[in-house]
């Protein structure tokens, strides 16, 4: 009985080309023999099914002959099937012209499992360009700077674009030509023998190192990498409302990538210095105000220190200790939300530790 390739990939007979490709990628990723729980035999079956269903001509022949597909092959109805048996032609296309598949078709099947065949699967990796490293630094700011925001200038040593060649890798004035070996693509095709058979794979060109260009003379300062180590001064805008322990990410402010690759990111860990006058809870601020016994009994107007300056607060007569008053909108700027939190003032009534005889007599007379 013929093989049911649709069942092998888990798709219907009316599946589109894209649905077939997605099903293949998913199953190949699950069954790859170099992954934990992989199945080499199943992996070959999946590839065999994709080589047929992923090719319009072969799929049409398979659909026509159905379960007698293999017998029809022997009668001249289908050719070139031997390439599927030993997995040869999997990577770079079949030499008999029956099909062509590059490793880009596999998406990220091989990512995370190492360079098992001596190559890198994606186009970006084949070019040999590696994104610059991310950097992480710490910055300490004052309490008020966290509330209202600030601008800080920081200095750090990192890889930056070479100021001599401006990142084009060549000594100024020297000739830059397209690589003759790879015709500027940065890759060449090579046949490799693997546990799954012979494979045609695309690898970085050895003549140009994957650049696609050759240089009459590499830059003397950066040695052809396009980057140098230097001091960088960066102005950082601290957003109003940031809290202690939060992080600011500056995209592209990390180390410059070699050979024109993208720069990494800079992560700034913010620490906020404390202020003995205030305590922060989210976007609200708390403080304490000590008043006299008489002020609590009779009422009074007292000055409250806030992050905006001095604000007058009316204390009603008979205010009890630990009563809390709210100063609306006197708190921290709300990060990415707009508006401000509130300032809560806790009243503390100071009880005198010693009083005069006259004061004692007055209190006794009032019977407080």
N, C-alpha and C positions, 0 to 999 in steps of 0.2 A: 504494500500500500504506500502511495506517495506521502510525502511529508506535508503537513499543514503549516505553511509558513505564517499565515495570518494568526493562527493559534499560538505559534511560537513567540510572536511579538505581542500578542494580546490585543490585536486590532481587528476591526471588521473588514469585510471584503470591499466595502465602499470607502475605506479610510483614505484621506488625502495624503499627498506626498509628505507634507509637514507633520501630519499625525504619525505617519510611519517612522519618520526620522526621530521624532520626540520619543516614541515608544522604544526605538532601538537604543537611543542614548540612555534612557532610564534603566533598561534591562541590562545593557552592557556594563553600566556603572555598578549595578548590584552584583553581577556575576563575574566581574573581572577576577582572574585567578590570583592576582597580587593583592587583592583586598581581603580583609578578614571575612570568612564565610563565602569566598568566591568559589566558582565552579567552572573549571577550564572547559569541560565537555559542553556544558550549557552555554558558555561564552561562544564557543565555536558554532553551535547551533543557531544562536542569535545572529551572529555575523553572517552565516550562510543564508538565513532568511532575509536579512537586510540586503544582501547583495542581489537578491532576486527582486524583492518587492520595492527596493529603492531605485531600480532601473526600469524605466517605462517599457522598453522593449521586452525585457525578460519577464516583467510582471504580466504583460499581455499574453506572452506565450504560456506562462504558468496558469493564468486564469483560463486560457483556452483548453489546455490539456488536463487541468484539474489533478485528480489523484493519479493519472497516468503520466505525469510530468517527466519522471525519470526515464520511462520507456520511450517517450517521444523524443527525448534527447538522443537516444541511441539510433533512432530512425531518421535523424537529420533535422528534427523539428527544433532542436536547441543545441547550441554549441558553447564551448568555453566554460563548462560547468566544473571542470577538473580543478580550476583555480580555487574553488570554494573548499575543496576537500582538505587540502593541506594548509589552508589559511594564507597561501602565498598571494601576493597582490593586494592584501588587505589595506596597506597603508597608502601606496603611491599610485595605484591604478594597474589594471591587468595588461600584460604585454600583448595579449591577443586582441586587444581593442574592445573587449566586451564590457568594460566598465572602468570607472576611475573614481577613486575616493582618497581624499587627503585626510590627515589627522585632525584638521579643523572640524570635520564632520562629527568628530567624537566629543566636541565641546570640552567639558571639564572632566571627562571620564578618567583621564590619567592624572589629574591634579591631586596633590596630597599623597601620592603613593610613590614619589621618587622618580628619578629619571631612569626608569627600568630598561629602556631600550637605547640609552645613550643619546637622547635628544630631548628637547623641550617641546611640548605640544602646541602652545599658542603662538600666534603671529608675533605678538609683542616680545615674548621670550626668545623667539628665534632670532630677532634682531639684536639680541645681546644687550639691550638697554634696560637698566634697572633703576626704578624710581628712587629718588633720594630718601635718606632715612628721616623718620620723624624724630623730633627733638622734644624734650620736656624740661621745663625750668620752673622755679618757684619764685613768686613775687609777693612781698609783704606790703600791705597798704593800711592806711589809717581807718578808723571807724567811720569818720565823716566821708572819706573817699569812697568807701563801700556804699554809703547811703546816697551820695549825690553823683558818683562817677568821677573819673579822673583820667588824665593822660600821663602815662609813664614812658620813660625811655630806658630800654634795657640794652645791654651789650652782651654778646656771646660770640664764642669762637665756633665757626662752623664751615662747612664746605660751601663755597659760593662760585658763581660762574666766573671763569678765568677772565681777568681784565686785560690780558694780553691778546688772546685770540677771540675773545668774546663768545666762547663756547663752540666755535666751529672746528676746533681740534688742530687746525693747521697753523704753522708759523705764518704770520702776516706777510703777504706777498707771494707765498709759495703756491704751487699749482694743486688744485683738487680735481680728480677725475673720477668718472664712473667706473666701478670695478668691472674688469673684463671677464672675470670668472663667473660672477653671478648676474651680470648685466644690470647691476644696481638694485637687485631685489634683496640682497643680504643673505640669501639662502641658496643652497645647492642640494640636489637630490643624491642620496647615497643608499645603496642596498645593504641591509644588515640582516644577519642571520640571528634569529631569536628562538625561544622555546615554542613559538607559534608558527615558525617557518620563516622564509625570507620576506623581508619587508622593504619597500621603498619608502624612505623617510626624508623629510626636508630638514636640513641642519644648517646652523650658521656657517656662512662661507669662511673657509680658512684663510683666504687671501686678504679679506678686508675685515675679518672679525665680526661679520654681521652688519657692518655699517653701510654697505652698498657703494662705498667710496674709497678711494685710495689717495694718499697724501704724499706729495713729493717730499715734504718735511713736516713732521709733527711739531706742534707748539712746544717750544723749549721750556716754557714756564710750567705748564700743566702736564707735560709729557703725553699729550694727545688724549687726555681724559676729559678736558673741557671744564674742569673744576679745580679750585685751589682752596686751601684752608686760610681763612682770614677772619678778622674781627668784623662783626656786623652790628650796627646800631639800629634798633627797631623801636618805633613809637607804637605803644600799645594803648588802645582806648579801653579803659576799665568801665564797663557799663554800670549805670546807677542801679543799685539794688542787689548787686552781687553779694553772695554770702561767703563766709569762711569755708574753705574746703572745695569750693566750686572751681571749674576749669574753663578756661577760654581757649578755643581752637582757632589758630590763624592758618588758613589753608595756603599752602605754597611757601610758607616761611620757614620750613625745615631746611635740611641740607639739600643743595642743588644736586640733581641727578647727573651722573656721568654720561658723556656722549649725547647730550641734548635731551636726556630723559626728564620727566617731570620732577619737580622738587617735592620733598616730603612736607609734612605739616608741623607746626609748632604748637605744643600744648603748654599752656601757662597755668600752673596750679596756684590759686590765690589764697593767701592766708591773711586774715583781718586781725589787726591788733586790737586788743580790748580797750574799753574806755571805762574808767572807774565810776563815771557818773551815770552810765546807761547800760541797760541789758537789752539785747535784741532777741525777739522771738518771731521768726518768720519776717514779716514786714512791719511788725509792731515794735515799739520801744517801751521799756518800762524803767521807771525811776522811783525814788522815794523822797518824800519831803517831810522834814521834822518841823512840827509847830508846837507852840507852848500850850500849856494847860488852859490858859486864859483864852487864847485864840480859838481853841477847840470849843470852849464853852460859849464864848460870846460871838464867835464868827470873826472873819478877817479877810483881807485881800493879801495874798502872798505871791512872791515872785517864784516862778518855776523855770529852771534851766532846761531848755530843749536844744535840739540840734540846729534850730533856726535862730537861737538866741533866747533872751528872757521873755517869758509870757506871764501875764498876770492871771492868777486863778482865785476865784472867790470861794472862800471856805464858809459854808453855812454854819450858823450857831448850832451847837450841840453835835458837831461832827465827831464820830467815834474813831478811835485809832484803827488803822488797817482799812479804812474806807478808801475806795479807789475811784478816782475821777478820770474821765477820758478827754484828752485833747484831740479832737478829730482832725485827721489829715496832717498830723505833726510827726508821722512815723517815716518809714523807709520808702523810697521810690519803688514801685512794683516793677520788677524786671519783666520786660516784654508785655506788660499788661496795661500800663498807664495808671496814674493816680498814686496815692501814697497810703501807707498804713496809718495807724493811730499811735498816740503816745499816752500810756496809762501811768498815772501818778498815784502811788500808794501813800496815804497820809499816816505818819507816825506821830503820836502825841507824846511829847517829852514830859515825864513826871519828875519833878525836882526831888533830889535825894535828901536835901535838907532845907528847912524853911525857918523863918524867924518866928518869935512868939506872936508878933502882931499878925503875921500871915496865918499862923495856926488858929488864932482867935477868930479871924475873919472867915476862914473855911468852916470852923465849927458853928459860927453864927449863921452862915448860909446853909448849913446842914446838907452839903453836897456829897 
